[in-house]
Structures are given as C-alpha cells and as structure tokens.
Amino acid sequence: MRRSMICGWALGALMALAACGSTTTPAQPTPNPVTETFSNTLAPNGAFTHTFTASASGTVTATLTSVTPDNTVSIGFSMGTWLAATSTCSAVLANDAAVQGATLSASAATSGNFCVRLYDVGHVTADKPETYTVTVTHP
C-alpha cells in the first residue's frame, strides 16, 4: 500500500510539473512596408489628393521628396483618412508651410484607406507652377 501511495504521489507531482510549462502567444507577423510614390503639378489654388491602403496597423510616413522648379516654395501637405463614400480626405496631420523634405508621420490603429493631400497655400504662381513628388511608406 505504501508503495502505491508513493507511486501515486510521484505521478501526481510529474503531472503538476508538466502543467506548469509556460505558454507563449505567437508573435503576429509584421507586414513588409509598402512604398508608394505620387506626383503632380500644382497651379495657383490647386490641390491633389492621393489615396493608399494600409494592410495592417503600423507607422505611416509621408515625405515631400521633391518640389520643382523652386524647392523653397511652401505648399500645403496633409495626411488623413480617406472616406470613399464622400471622396473626402479627412486630414489628421497638416503642414501648411511644407517645403521639400517635409515629413508627416502617424500611427494607423488599423488597416484601412488613407490619403495625402497637397495644395497651394498662395505661393504657387501662374507663371511658375510647382511639380511635387511625395513618397508614402505604410504597412
């Protein structure tokens, strides 16, 4: 009887130890960032909206990589949520005095449709329209 109690106790202890193993939650895969480039030419009072889709949550960065012929001219540069039902870019971040090299960065809480908008803030002239390039990196 004593032997059977010792064996039962040992078996119970082994089962308890086996149940104490750590459990880990597998890490979610990080999506590869996507880079998109948009360009157009701003005329006085002009504006352009470019849309993109983030496949997951994460950092979204938009950079005004080029403004020509005068890279010192400031233009409006915003980033926000794209509302397809109304074809509206609802700005979340805005820089109304962006020059070449300006960056907007935000954290997208979920996947979804987003946008960047570039617009004249009164510095583009009819005799010298400004061509811009903006690069957007997102999940």
KOLTIMI-240889 format. One record per residue (C-alpha): z, y, x; residue number from 1. Coordinates in Angstrom, 1 decimal, padded with zeros to 4 digits, always signed. Layout:
<recs>
<Z:Z Y:Y X:X num:NUM>
...
</recs>
This chain:
<recs>
<Z:+000.0 Y:+000.0 X:+000.0 num:1>
<Z:+000.9 Y:+002.4 X:+002.8 num:2>
<Z:-002.4 Y:+001.7 X:+004.5 num:3>
<Z:-004.3 Y:+002.5 X:+001.3 num:4>
<Z:-002.4 Y:+005.8 X:+000.9 num:5>
<Z:-003.2 Y:+006.8 X:+004.5 num:6>
<Z:-006.9 Y:+005.9 X:+004.0 num:7>
<Z:-007.0 Y:+007.9 X:+000.7 num:8>
<Z:-005.3 Y:+010.9 X:+002.3 num:9>
<Z:-007.8 Y:+010.8 X:+005.2 num:10>
<Z:-010.7 Y:+010.5 X:+002.9 num:11>
<Z:-009.4 Y:+013.4 X:+000.8 num:12>
<Z:-009.0 Y:+015.5 X:+003.9 num:13>
<Z:-012.5 Y:+014.8 X:+005.1 num:14>
<Z:-013.9 Y:+015.8 X:+001.7 num:15>
<Z:-011.9 Y:+019.0 X:+001.7 num:16>
<Z:-013.2 Y:+019.9 X:+005.2 num:17>
<Z:-016.8 Y:+019.1 X:+004.1 num:18>
<Z:-016.3 Y:+021.5 X:+001.1 num:19>
<Z:-015.2 Y:+024.3 X:+003.5 num:20>
<Z:-018.6 Y:+024.7 X:+005.1 num:21>
<Z:-020.0 Y:+028.3 X:+005.0 num:22>
<Z:-022.7 Y:+029.2 X:+002.6 num:23>
<Z:-025.2 Y:+031.8 X:+003.6 num:24>
<Z:-027.6 Y:+033.7 X:+001.5 num:25>
<Z:-031.1 Y:+033.5 X:+002.9 num:26>
<Z:-032.4 Y:+036.9 X:+004.1 num:27>
<Z:-035.1 Y:+038.5 X:+002.0 num:28>
<Z:-038.3 Y:+038.7 X:+003.9 num:29>
<Z:-039.2 Y:+042.2 X:+005.0 num:30>
<Z:-042.7 Y:+043.1 X:+003.9 num:31>
<Z:-045.1 Y:+044.3 X:+006.5 num:32>
<Z:-045.6 Y:+048.0 X:+006.3 num:33>
<Z:-048.9 Y:+049.3 X:+005.0 num:34>
<Z:-050.5 Y:+052.4 X:+006.3 num:35>
<Z:-053.0 Y:+054.4 X:+004.2 num:36>
<Z:-054.9 Y:+057.5 X:+005.2 num:37>
<Z:-056.2 Y:+060.2 X:+002.8 num:38>
<Z:-058.4 Y:+063.2 X:+003.5 num:39>
<Z:-060.0 Y:+066.0 X:+001.5 num:40>
<Z:-060.8 Y:+069.7 X:+001.8 num:41>
<Z:-058.6 Y:+072.4 X:+000.2 num:42>
<Z:-060.2 Y:+075.5 X:-001.3 num:43>
<Z:-058.2 Y:+078.5 X:-002.5 num:44>
<Z:-055.9 Y:+077.5 X:-005.3 num:45>
<Z:-057.0 Y:+073.8 X:-004.8 num:46>
<Z:-054.9 Y:+070.7 X:-004.9 num:47>
<Z:-055.4 Y:+067.0 X:-004.5 num:48>
<Z:-053.2 Y:+064.0 X:-005.4 num:49>
<Z:-053.4 Y:+060.6 X:-003.7 num:50>
<Z:-051.7 Y:+057.6 X:-005.1 num:51>
<Z:-050.4 Y:+054.4 X:-003.5 num:52>
<Z:-048.4 Y:+051.4 X:-004.5 num:53>
<Z:-045.4 Y:+050.1 X:-002.6 num:54>
<Z:-045.0 Y:+046.3 X:-003.0 num:55>
<Z:-041.2 Y:+046.4 X:-002.4 num:56>
<Z:-038.3 Y:+048.8 X:-001.8 num:57>
<Z:-038.0 Y:+050.5 X:+001.5 num:58>
<Z:-038.9 Y:+053.6 X:+003.5 num:59>
<Z:-041.9 Y:+055.6 X:+002.6 num:60>
<Z:-043.1 Y:+058.1 X:+005.2 num:61>
<Z:-046.0 Y:+060.6 X:+004.7 num:62>
<Z:-047.3 Y:+062.6 X:+007.7 num:63>
<Z:-049.7 Y:+065.6 X:+007.6 num:64>
<Z:-051.6 Y:+064.4 X:+010.6 num:65>
<Z:-054.4 Y:+066.9 X:+010.6 num:66>
<Z:-055.3 Y:+070.4 X:+009.2 num:67>
<Z:-058.6 Y:+071.9 X:+010.4 num:68>
<Z:-060.1 Y:+074.2 X:+011.3 num:69>
<Z:-056.8 Y:+076.1 X:+011.7 num:70>
<Z:-053.8 Y:+073.8 X:+012.3 num:71>
<Z:-051.3 Y:+076.7 X:+012.0 num:72>
<Z:-052.2 Y:+077.3 X:+008.3 num:73>
<Z:-049.4 Y:+076.2 X:+006.0 num:74>
<Z:-050.2 Y:+074.2 X:+002.9 num:75>
<Z:-048.1 Y:+072.6 X:+000.2 num:76>
<Z:-047.2 Y:+069.0 X:+000.8 num:77>
<Z:-045.2 Y:+066.8 X:-001.7 num:78>
<Z:-044.3 Y:+063.2 X:-002.3 num:79>
<Z:-043.1 Y:+061.6 X:-005.5 num:80>
<Z:-043.5 Y:+059.1 X:-008.3 num:81>
<Z:-046.9 Y:+058.5 X:-009.9 num:82>
<Z:-046.8 Y:+058.5 X:-013.7 num:83>
<Z:-050.1 Y:+056.7 X:-014.6 num:84>
<Z:-049.7 Y:+057.3 X:-018.4 num:85>
<Z:-049.9 Y:+061.1 X:-017.9 num:86>
<Z:-051.8 Y:+061.1 X:-014.5 num:87>
<Z:-048.9 Y:+063.1 X:-013.0 num:88>
<Z:-047.4 Y:+063.2 X:-009.6 num:89>
<Z:-043.7 Y:+063.9 X:-010.3 num:90>
<Z:-042.6 Y:+065.4 X:-006.9 num:91>
<Z:-039.3 Y:+064.3 X:-005.4 num:92>
<Z:-039.8 Y:+065.9 X:-002.0 num:93>
<Z:-041.8 Y:+069.1 X:-001.3 num:94>
<Z:-042.6 Y:+071.3 X:+001.6 num:95>
<Z:-044.4 Y:+074.5 X:+000.5 num:96>
<Z:-044.9 Y:+075.6 X:+004.1 num:97>
<Z:-046.2 Y:+072.4 X:+005.8 num:98>
<Z:-048.2 Y:+072.6 X:+008.9 num:99>
<Z:-049.9 Y:+069.9 X:+010.9 num:100>
<Z:-047.3 Y:+067.3 X:+011.9 num:101>
<Z:-045.0 Y:+067.8 X:+008.9 num:102>
<Z:-043.4 Y:+064.6 X:+007.6 num:103>
<Z:-041.8 Y:+063.6 X:+004.3 num:104>
<Z:-039.6 Y:+060.5 X:+004.3 num:105>
<Z:-037.8 Y:+058.8 X:+001.4 num:106>
<Z:-036.4 Y:+055.5 X:+000.4 num:107>
<Z:-038.1 Y:+053.8 X:-002.5 num:108>
<Z:-035.4 Y:+051.9 X:-004.5 num:109>
<Z:-038.0 Y:+049.5 X:-006.0 num:110>
<Z:-041.6 Y:+048.7 X:-005.8 num:111>
<Z:-043.9 Y:+051.0 X:-007.7 num:112>
<Z:-046.5 Y:+053.6 X:-007.9 num:113>
<Z:-046.0 Y:+056.7 X:-005.7 num:114>
<Z:-048.1 Y:+059.8 X:-004.7 num:115>
<Z:-048.6 Y:+062.5 X:-002.2 num:116>
<Z:-050.0 Y:+065.9 X:-003.3 num:117>
<Z:-051.5 Y:+068.6 X:-001.1 num:118>
<Z:-052.1 Y:+072.1 X:-002.4 num:119>
<Z:-052.9 Y:+075.6 X:-001.4 num:120>
<Z:-049.9 Y:+078.0 X:-001.4 num:121>
<Z:-052.0 Y:+081.1 X:-000.9 num:122>
<Z:-053.0 Y:+080.7 X:+002.7 num:123>
<Z:-056.4 Y:+079.0 X:+002.3 num:124>
<Z:-059.3 Y:+081.4 X:+002.1 num:125>
<Z:-062.8 Y:+081.1 X:+000.6 num:126>
<Z:-064.5 Y:+081.6 X:+003.9 num:127>
<Z:-062.3 Y:+079.0 X:+005.7 num:128>
<Z:-061.3 Y:+076.0 X:+003.5 num:129>
<Z:-058.9 Y:+073.6 X:+005.2 num:130>
<Z:-059.6 Y:+069.9 X:+005.7 num:131>
<Z:-056.5 Y:+067.8 X:+005.9 num:132>
<Z:-055.6 Y:+064.2 X:+006.7 num:133>
<Z:-052.3 Y:+062.6 X:+005.6 num:134>
<Z:-051.1 Y:+059.2 X:+006.6 num:135>
<Z:-048.6 Y:+057.3 X:+004.4 num:136>
<Z:-046.7 Y:+054.2 X:+005.6 num:137>
<Z:-044.9 Y:+052.2 X:+002.9 num:138>
<Z:-043.7 Y:+048.6 X:+002.1 num:139>
</recs>
